[in-house]
Amino acid sequence: MFHDKIRRRGSRLIYLAYETLCRSTRPLAWLLDQGHQLARDDRNPLKDTLPMRAMATACELPARSLKDYGKPTFEVWEELGDQDVVIDGHVVASLPFADLLNFTEDDGAERPKVLIAAALSGHHATLLQDTVSTFTQDFDTYITDWKDARTVPPEAGEFGFDDYVEYLIEFMEELGPGTHMVATCQAAPPAMVAAAVMTERKSDCVPASMTLRGGPVDTRIGGGLLGKATEYLPFALFEKLNVQTVPPGHPGSGRKVYPGFFQLSGFISLNPKPHFKQYWNFIRNSLKGDDEALQKFRDFYDEYFAVLDMSDKFYLETLRKVFFEHHIPTGQMEFRGKLVDFAAVDGLRLLSVEGANDNFCPPGQTMAAHAVFSGVPEEDHKNYIQNGVGHYGVFSGSKFRSGIYPVIRDFVWETDGIGDDQKAPHHTVVSGESDLPEEVAEEVGLV
């Protein structure tokens, strides 16, 4: 009992110490930010001198390390000639731990509905901004916008793996029959469970088609960075070290979470060398005055460092069921205490998409879903592997737009029996400033 009290107290102190450090350094961060902006200001006559660039570098690097990286916004617009038409996302449904956002071009065209199930694995759904932007060209596009657990009051209750599944079911029923689902990365396992549960419930809203992109369906295949870690580290260690308590000052104060800054540290520790390289390149480019390269760096890390806290229950259950005990491929997966019957699913078409260079979910892990959904007719199964991309490239970047997206688009159109004369007019839709540059993503091992 004494050790449990010490452990509980420790779970509070680490997050509290981190929060205290962040708040105490905000004035310094502000001063450093002002210094680098002054040094880089176009009105500064010494802006292009080496001493001034050195000053800007010396101010910006520590300023960025002390910066609060808030949730990015979705910035999606359509290019129509000389005009840029903004496509605003609006909330269709709201639950304690997620909002359902809709992005639709207001041009009167009828489009198939697609629900993009975003991963809840540390980053905000805005990481899929390129996906949203591209899908909006041809579909009535919706996305699950998961909330930072530290902003959810404890009175809202816990949120576990089964709750994630239930949220997907509620959102699918909100959108109605004929909706297609596209699940990315960690969202793949709960999306599969949701389809099976809806089939068992005889719901009219079972996905018309399901696309799984870079999802950890069977992490025994190919290893993967997290999969390899679970071979050497016991589950109890993750539970003991990674669960913290949200400190005072947040709506979710007192809630047990897996903090976003823990997840970010984990991301970097899995592959630290490219990050050191990028920061060294930042110093070189800053001293040279290469503004374009500097902005690519900022764009990437503004998104990369923007993380959220996850409910401890969801984090631990996902870790155990997906990465340690492999519940889906071994037939152990349960929902609300009842075994899930994936073989009973026969009313959807299934597409799996993998990146040939994916180090997080290597090829084969997502394709394993086809064997799990054994009741789906053979002609309704399809797997696609994109050469030259890693994990990030499965849902963003030029190869996603030119290679992967057309495969998904045609798969959905084929499912709905849409001919060329029925397709929505195709426009160029681009994402905003937070679109991650492929060159930087490739260096840190995401593409």
Secondary structure by P-SEA (a helix, b strand, c coil): caaaaaaaaaaaaaaaaaaaaaaaaaaaaaaaaaaaaaaacccccccccaaaaaaaaaaaaaaaaacccccccbbbbbbcccbbbbbbbbbccccccbbbbbbbccccbbbbbbbbbccccccccccaaaaaaaaaccccccccccccccccccccccccaaaaaaaaaaaaaaaccbbbbbbcccaaaaaaaaaaaaaaacccccccbbbbccccccccccccaaaaaaacccaaaaaaccbbbbcccccccccccccaaaaaaaaaaacaaaaaaaaaaaaaaaaacaaaaaaaaaaaaaaaabbbbccaaaaaaaaaaccccccccccccccccccccccccccbbbbbbbbcccccccccccccccccccccccccbbbbbbccccccccccccccccccaaaaaaaaaaaaccccccccbbbbbbbccccccaaaaaaaccc
